[in-house]
Amino acid sequence: MLISKTAPRKTLFWKIARHLAAIVAIVLLGGLLSATLVRLAPGFDSDERELDPGLSAESVRALRQSRAGEHNILRYYSGYLRAAWHGDLGTSHALGQPVQSLLRERWPVTLRVAGVGLLLAWLLALLLAFTACLWRVPVYEMMGITLSGAFLCIPAAVLALLSVILNAPGYLAIALIVFPKIYRYSRSLLAKAYELPHITAARARGLGEMRVLARHVLPVAGPQMIALAGVTVSIALGASIPIEALCGLPGIGQLAWQAALSRDLPLLVNLTVLVTLVTLLANSGADVMNYVLQPRDV
Amino acid sequence: MNMNKSVRRAFLQLLVCFFLLAAFAFAQNGGELRFCLRSEPKTFDPALVDDDASVAIRYLTGGVLVRANRKTQDLEPELAESWSVSKDSKQITFKLRHGILFSDGSPFSAEDVAFTMQRLMDPALHSSTGDAFRSGSGTVSTKIIAPDQIAITFPAPLAGLEHLFDQVAIMSAHSPKKEGAVLGPFMVAEYKAGSSVLLKRNPNYWKKDAAGRRLPYLDSVRLDIQPNRDVEMLRFKRGELDLINSVDSDYFDRLAASSPQLVHDAGASLDYEFLWFNQVASAPIPEYKRAWFRSVNFRRAISQAVNRDDLSRIVFNGHAQPAVGPVSPANKFWFNSKLKAEAYRPDAALKRLQDDGFHLQNGTLFDKAGNAVEFSIVTNAGSKPRERMAVMIQEDLGKLGIKVNVVTLDFPSLIERISQKFNYEAAMLGFRNVELDPNSQMTIWLSSGDNHAWNPQQKSPETAWEAEIDRLMRAQASTADPKKRKESFDRVQEIAAEQAPLIYLINQNALSAVSNAVAGANPVILNPQTFWNAERLTVNSQARASR
């Protein structure tokens, strides 16, 4: 059997193009769905300032009028897309600042917190999963399962509060939220791979454990782990909302929390678009990488 | 001998230098005060301020012509040496201090006051600070009499005019830094969105203390943005924060148990919790319920059936007083001392209801048409005291055979229901009263007002007593005579007590926590309770570290 090291370029190009087209379509649809949901949410049209007795009737009317353009959601969304095309993402109602500058200020915080959290989660999960498969000590395996099960049961908000109480960094809470999912899935993938006949044969032939892992186990489990990597990006982003909100981290998650509470349509639409884009890029990236690394006949 | 003299002289010189250096170090090293803002400041532009966080920053950075002393409640001169109000209450003339500089070094003059007023009154700005000055149709004019003297004329009489300038932070007419140039004790040095605001001492601040030392003592103020009160308290206990401006009663007692020297109960605040019934004619509620809610006997009966002492004792652990009316006893001038809080009298409440045709049958109250008395109270989710009060009111009214359903909603949903769709039966909220003068409550009392909670935006008053309140509120707003104003507003308070359109529940005490690292703190009931004298506070960082 002949194996080609690289995927055919033309097929790869079309695969990437298909992914990009799907991403654009889903992001556009996601933005519209988000706008529609916010528009339908109770209290969409209200503003806390309406209760300020210091505001005159004219100011209250002006306040209400300022959101009149958001009543027809299709008109709002088409206007939003036109403005976004020219680089204007609108202005946040709740914070009174351009959405673009808010995202620019907040995105690096989330990138750092979720990124470090993901990295830690993967390192911890893979370390435990690999050693569990290599050593095959029941007590050790039980420990890994119990530990991951415990963190799986604890809600993200509780982990966030614990990290506040213990003065622990926010990325640790994200790592502990993502870790059990990676550990359980990769442990199961590795265990199945180790049970394959050719790996048993390789071990019987006296091949070293590291060589078995690198040459035989990883090529089997790798593609699904890469797919899992894409999924964990969206898990980490989702977890960053309660973590950032409770730990007082000024990232995208905290912004999303504030935007949802204040029905901040421009901010919520942009955040949905951004998070959808990152999630889809991560998943598509994993898919393309799998395709590139996939062994195939020539 | 000569040698001794020169040694002594050198020693004395050294000693003087040492004391000078020590005095300089003390003057320049007041430390950094740290506390939390509970939301992101929406603006640093003092003209556009309308949220608590921005108000706090404006208080610390803005220079005002006059300031209400938060302890004595008296108006004191600040950037204005003196002022005079015309007899018709349409004009105020300020005499300004000399030699004052903005934080960027630009000089302060009457031009800046004129610029600030013109900007505030810009109809396109919709500034709540500016709206307070809108006494009638027409424009506000400013006349610079001299570089240190300015007259501001309003189209209609404006009672309590001088008090409104407590909220007006003067902006520079010429500085390229715009709102970055300030006249207050501190200036914004750094803003990390979603995280913190750092204020540094204004090197050009004009005030000095009795010893001639330049104020403020503090080098900086760090305001961390932290909406979560649990986290705020945790950080205070850890010594990361120096004060908490408004502490919930539960936290207060817990902190008092471990560190009684850190907590301060300044007594009843100006804020009140209240309940009201929906009387809007177009509201989507059954007609028979609207009839109950429009009946004064029904409203007074509900008021009499609520045990306010229990609310204070159980919900606020005793750190609250039964509310008398729209003015707290803490508001020394405007409170009508003839009025008393509605006493808990369930028997009298039942009697009132029976007078209106209600009757008890098998433990359930029915109206004269046979409808069981049941209504819902909507309030905002996330406020534990308010939710607990609603449950206690539910129990109190249950004793009269009234079934109350408590519905908690998030704030935007609640606002939509009570101010746009009017889709509610009864609502419970709190009112944060930052102003002493009743003019700040005009939109609550006028029947045409947007905040006339029980029946807003009436084209003409629907009841005689509302017409009377309209007349009294307009009368007090159009005279400069404090005695006449007080008489009018006393009567408004009496009508409010007789008619009970708003059922006042409690005035929560002004509770705060101040670290023992802070020197000079003197918590009061008026906002900002703990840092109203920020320019005279100092923080000992060593004491903070040792906590």
Boltz contact constraints between the chains, C-beta under 6 A:
constraints:
  - contact:
      token1: [A, 42]
      token2: [B, 413]
      max_distance: 6.0
  - contact:
      token1: [A, 43]
      token2: [B, 412]
      max_distance: 6.0
  - contact:
      token1: [A, 43]
      token2: [B, 413]
      max_distance: 6.0
  - contact:
      token1: [A, 43]
      token2: [B, 416]
      max_distance: 6.0
  - contact:
      token1: [A, 46]
      token2: [B, 412]
      max_distance: 6.0
  - contact:
      token1: [A, 46]
      token2: [B, 415]
      max_distance: 6.0
  - contact:
      token1: [A, 46]
      token2: [B, 416]
      max_distance: 6.0
  - contact:
      token1: [A, 49]
      token2: [B, 50]
      max_distance: 6.0
  - contact:
      token1: [A, 50]
      token2: [B, 419]
      max_distance: 6.0
  - contact:
      token1: [A, 52]
      token2: [B, 128]
      max_distance: 6.0
  - contact:
      token1: [A, 53]
      token2: [B, 441]
      max_distance: 6.0
  - contact:
      token1: [A, 53]
      token2: [B, 443]
      max_distance: 6.0
  - contact:
      token1: [A, 53]
      token2: [B, 444]
      max_distance: 6.0
  - contact:
      token1: [A, 53]
      token2: [B, 451]
      max_distance: 6.0
  - contact:
      token1: [A, 54]
      token2: [B, 128]
      max_distance: 6.0
  - contact:
      token1: [A, 54]
      token2: [B, 131]
      max_distance: 6.0
  - contact:
      token1: [A, 54]
      token2: [B, 132]
      max_distance: 6.0
  - contact:
      token1: [A, 55]
      token2: [B, 128]
      max_distance: 6.0
  - contact:
      token1: [A, 55]
      token2: [B, 131]
      max_distance: 6.0
  - contact:
      token1: [A, 56]
      token2: [B, 131]
      max_distance: 6.0
  - contact:
      token1: [A, 56]
      token2: [B, 134]
      max_distance: 6.0
  - contact:
      token1: [A, 57]
      token2: [B, 450]
      max_distance: 6.0
  - contact:
      token1: [A, 59]
      token2: [B, 126]
      max_distance: 6.0
  - contact:
      token1: [A, 59]
      token2: [B, 131]
      max_distance: 6.0
  - contact:
      token1: [A, 60]
      token2: [B, 450]
      max_distance: 6.0
  - contact:
      token1: [A, 62]
      token2: [B, 126]
      max_distance: 6.0
  - contact:
      token1: [A, 95]
      token2: [B, 40]
      max_distance: 6.0
  - contact:
      token1: [A, 96]
      token2: [B, 42]
      max_distance: 6.0
  - contact:
      token1: [A, 96]
      token2: [B, 43]
      max_distance: 6.0
  - contact:
      token1: [A, 105]
      token2: [B, 193]
      max_distance: 6.0
  - contact:
      token1: [A, 164]
      token2: [B, 231]
      max_distance: 6.0
  - contact:
      token1: [A, 248]
      token2: [B, 226]
      max_distance: 6.0
  - contact:
      token1: [A, 250]
      token2: [B, 193]
      max_distance: 6.0
  - contact:
      token1: [A, 250]
      token2: [B, 194]
      max_distance: 6.0
  - contact:
      token1: [A, 250]
      token2: [B, 195]
      max_distance: 6.0
  - contact:
      token1: [A, 254]
      token2: [B, 194]
      max_distance: 6.0
  - contact:
      token1: [A, 263]
      token2: [B, 412]
      max_distance: 6.0
